[in-house]
């Protein structure tokens, strides 16, 4: 489903970081002489394209995962598995087209868009109004902030529904839904906490506040990719935890069944 596509978007961020790491090794000790050459290179443009596609696809797919979970709770029998797979595939293709379009448009309209920084991402974190600053402000601040607000509202609605369902039906199904909700919430929270500093710094920079270049570099290289690195671990550990819980329950049931049989044999 959408989780697979989220994993692909996270992988693209890994490819971006690999390109930046290779460039760091190649230009180390001579970067002062090669700054313009690197920032205007094809490799830098590709790196910026991958980073933008990854970050925007990640935001979009988390939004769709939230919608999917909410609809699964509210309308559990609304669509068959085949129809559901087709809908997910179609929506995923649209999401990728939107994310790729967000990455390609600035290259076509603003040729130097990805060469504004040494790490090839044009986040609006400086007060300078360079070419394409309106687009980067719209994309990284406006669009992402609106989507995350919608995600948080969706998460709140899911939480309320799961809690209400747990009060009415206190069984394994409601507990499983709560476990799925928690694992999804961890992913959403990691993305939200990574983007909130970017949005706040971007708003401050738009207001004319001078942001240090060191802060800019740390935000891009550390804060932005960290959610892509955390998502696979969050899903993996939550899945392992659920599997261990299930196996413990099944072993307890088996032991209880065996004890009952032994008691009947003794009688």
N, C-alpha and C positions, 0 to 999 in steps of 0.2 A: 504494500500500500504506500501511503505517503511517507512512511518512516524510511523505506528504501531510498526514495528520492532525496529525503533529508540527509541520508548517509552519503549519497553521491555529491550533494552540495558541500558537505563537510570535507569530503575528499578533495574537491577542487581547491579549497583553502589550503590544504596540505601541499598541493602542487604549486600554488602561489608561493608559499613559504620556502619550498625547495628551490624555486627560481631565484628568490631573493638571497637565499643562502649561497647559491652558486655564484651569483653576482658579487656578493660580499667577499668571497674567496678570491675571485678573479681581479677585483679592483682594489683589494686591500693594499694600503701604503701608497697607492697611486691615484686614489679616487679624486683628489683635488684637481688633477689634470684631466680626468675622464668624466667629470660630473655631467656635462652637457651631452657627451656621447652616450652615456648610459641612460639618462632620462629620456632621450629622444630615440632610443633604440627600439627595434621591433620586440625584443625580449621584455622590455619594460612595459610596452603597450599590452602585450599578451598577459603579463603578470597582473596588470591593473584590470584587464578584462576578466580574468579568472577570479580575482578577489571580489570584484563588484558582483559578478554573476553568483558566486558562492554566497556572499552575505545577503543579497536580495532574495535568492532562491530559498535560503534557510528561513528567512523571515516569512516568506509567502507560504512555505510548506508547514511551518509551525501553526500558521493561521488556519490552513486547511485541515491539519490534524485536529485542532481544537473543534472546528465545525463538525468533522467526521465523528468525533467522540460524543459531541452533544446530540447529533442526530441519531447515533446508535443507541443512546440512552432514551431519548424521547420517542423515537420511531424504530424500535428494534426489528420489526417485520415489514418495513416499508419497501424493501427491495431484495431480490434474490442475489445469491453470491455472484452469478455471471453478470447480471446487470450492474451490480455494485463495482465489480472489477473494471467494467467498461467505463463507468462514470469516473472512477479514480484515474484510469489511464488518460481519459480525455482532459480532465481537470489538470493532471500533472503536465501534460503536453502544453496546455495553455500557460501554466505557471512557468515552465522553462522558457517558453517564447517571451513572456513578459520580462523575466529576469535577464535573458540574453539581450532583449531590446533595450533595457535600461543600460546595459553595458556597451552596446554598439552605438547607440544614438550620440553620446558625447564624442566618440571617435570621428563620426561623420560631421558633426556640427562644430565641435571644438577640437581641432587636430592636436593641440598640446594639453588636452585635458588630463591625461595620465602622467604627463611629464612635469607636473607641478611639484611633486615631492620625490625624494630619492627612493622611496619605497613604492612608488607608482600607484598610489591611491589618492584620489582627489577629494578627501574629506574636507568639509568647510570649517576647519578648526583654527583658521587664522583670520584676522580682521581685513587682510588685503582682499580687494574685490578684483581678482584676476578673471581672465576669460573663463566662462562657464560656472562661475560661483552661484548663479541663480539655480542652475540645474542641480548642482551638488547639494545645495541647501534644500531644494524641493525633495530630492531623492533620499538623502541620508537623514535629514531632520524631519521634514514634513511627512513624507510617505511612511517612513518607518515608525514615527511616533503615532500616527493614526492607526496603523496595523497593530502595533503593540497594545494600544488602548482597546481595540476590538478583541484581541487575544485575551487580555486580562478580564474583560467583561464576560467573554465566553467561558473562561476558567472558573469565574465566580458562579455562573449559571450551572456549570457541570457539578461543582462542589455542592451547591444547594440541592440539586436533584439527587446526587448520590447519597447525601445525608438523609434526605427525606425517604429515599428508597430503603436505606439501612434501618430506619425506624419502623417502616411498615413490614419489611421482609428481612429478618436477620438470619440470612443463610450464606452459603459459600459464594453464591453468585454476586450478592451485594458486596461481600468482602473482596472478591476478585475485581469488581468494578472500581472499588476504592483504591486497590493496589495499582491498577492501570492508571487511574487518575493521578496518583502520587508520582508515578514515574514520569508521566507527561508533564506534570507541574514542575518537577525538577528541571526538565529540559527548558521549559518556558522561563522559569526563574533565572537559569544560567544565561539564557539569551537576553533577557530583560536587564539583568544587572550588568551585562557587558555593553549593551546599547545605551543605557541611561547616562553613563559618563560622556559618551560620544555626543548624545543629544544635548546635554547640559553645556558641554564645552562649545559645541556648535552654536547654541543660542547666545552664549556669552561673547563668542567671537563675532557673531552677527551684530551684537550690540556695541561693538568697538573695543571690547576688552582684549588686551594683548596677551596671547597665549605663547608660552615658551616653545621653541622648536623641539626641545627634549620631550616635552609633554606630548607633542604631536607624534613624534617617533615612537614613544612608548605605547601610546593609544593604538596606533596602527599595527605595530609588530606584536604587541602582547595582548592588549584588551580585546581587539577585534577578532583575532583567531582563537582566543581561548575557549569560546563557546563551541566552536567546531571541534576542538580537541576534547571538550568535556562531554558532548552529546553521546558519542559511542560508549564511553565509560558508564554514564548514567543509565543508558538502556541496558548495557550488559550486566551491571551489578544488580539492577532492579529485577531483571529477568532471572538471574541466578538465585536471588533471594526468593522470588515467587516459586521457582522450581523446588528449592530446598524446603519451603513451607509445605508445598503440595506433597513431596515425598515423605516428610515427617508425618503429615496427616494420614497418608495412605498406610504407612508403617504402623501408626497407632491403631488404625482400624483393623489391620491384619492381626496385631497383637491382641486386641480386644476380642476379635473373632476366635483366635486360637485359644484364649483363656476360657471363653464360653464353651467351646467344644470339649476342652479338658474337663471342665466341671460337669458337663453332661455325661461324659464317659465314666467319671468316678461315681456318679449317681447310679 
